[in-house]
Amino acid sequence: MLVCPACRAVVHGLFTAHDLDANLRCVGCSCEHPRLTVGEREIAVVWPDSAAATALVTTCADMLDHVAAGDSPEPDTFAAHALDHLATYAPAHWGAWADVDASLDLPRPVPFPWLASWLGDVDMLPAGPILALGCGPGGDLPALAATGREVWTLDPDLAALAYVAQVAAGGAVALPVRSAAHRTVVRTLRVPADVQRALAEVQLVCGTALDPPFRADTFAAIVAINVVDSVPDPWLLLQQAEAMLVDGGVLLLAAPWNWTDSVTPPACRLDRALPPEAPYREGMEALLTGRVVPTFLDALTLERSADGIPWSLTVHPRYTARYRMHVLRLRKSGGMLLAGP
Ligand SMILES: C[S@@+](CC[C@H](N)C(=O)[O-])C[C@H]1O[C@@H](n2cnc3c(N)ncnc32)[C@H](O)[C@@H]1O
């Protein structure tokens, strides 16, 4: 299923890509991609630069050791940033099952309650696995696994995927929660057995959707929640997602379109292609279905959309960001090829 992003190339006008074997060794260039072992789970770390991936594995393992030992990593290090990020997102994804006290003021709904219905009738998806793109600590994974399809992740945040592996192992898991802007406390999380079993089946892959380690025409559905406005090049990310879908496949996007210059340079925002006076929702829907920029996403059609779906992120007890997401279910052309129920 995985291909080597290190040696993928166009040679004499022909596209070539080589598979990775069970040891994550490329059958073409022999490059060995690393993995991070978390308990009994292995996370494939498949980047175009495998040396950088190996360094990432070492640093992340070091961070996990810090967390297990209960010490705080040195400020302003990779480990400190990874832990900060985890303490923001993991409680939002898994807080429903944590023993958090009222002082932490954590909203505790199960995340993305709309997800299963928006994915639609699984029988109406073509054959193939589902990709959770930019899943972070994995709160969307139980709903995806409940479809009965094989589920894969792709996220550059190795610490977040390591957290998914810990939750999937079952039992008590340490949940980092911010008690104030720069203070983190640890609480305990125990997910129900069915959630744990569902996570145990998910294939965890760390990499980038901008240069993904998967072939085109692979996934029946790709789910990307709060991802498109979290990357430097959303144009490329969406084109890669469109390519990875099989004909008739579904791209489920949810985004508040909360562009930040430090993440997405202004020149790379999607909305730069829209006339300033265009209504935002309609403009984005036209853009995401090939009706604004010639050839960009012109294989996608809009099946369902809604604006204002709430999502809140409690960064710490005195700061909750409330987003209103635009959710879109897009279908790659070839709808006529859909299998019936
Ligand atoms: C704002 S967070 C959203 C996490 C989760 N989906 C949610 O809604 O809570 C953005 C996620 O996108 C991931 N991401 C950033 N760049 C990415 C890339 N190039 N390919 C895939 N995922 C990426 C981040 O690591 C992070 O997990």
The ligand as a Gaussian input file, in Angstrom:
#p B3LYP/6-31G(d) Opt

LIG

0 1
 C       -5.663000      22.185000      13.238000
 S       -5.019000      20.566000      13.391000
 C       -6.510000      19.595000      13.248000
 C       -6.406000      18.256000      13.896000
 C       -7.738000      17.483000      13.872000
 N       -8.095000      17.084000      12.548000
 C       -8.827000      18.332000      14.482000
 O       -9.703000      18.804000      13.753000
 O       -8.787000      18.535000      15.693000
 C       -4.284000      20.306000      11.796000
 C       -3.756000      18.924000      11.587000
 O       -3.233000      18.862000      10.254000
 C       -1.997000      18.220000      10.314000
 N       -1.179000      18.622000       9.148000
 C       -0.410000      19.736000       9.020000
 N        0.265000      19.686000       7.846000
 C       -0.115000      18.534000       7.227000
 C        0.291000      17.912000       6.012000
 N        1.177000      18.474000       5.197000
 N       -0.242000      16.716000       5.693000
 C       -1.159000      16.118000       6.527000
 N       -1.560000      16.676000       7.693000
 C       -1.030000      17.867000       8.045000
 C       -1.406000      18.687000      11.639000
 O       -0.316000      17.887000      12.074000
 C       -2.612000      18.588000      12.532000
 O       -2.783000      17.308000      13.066000

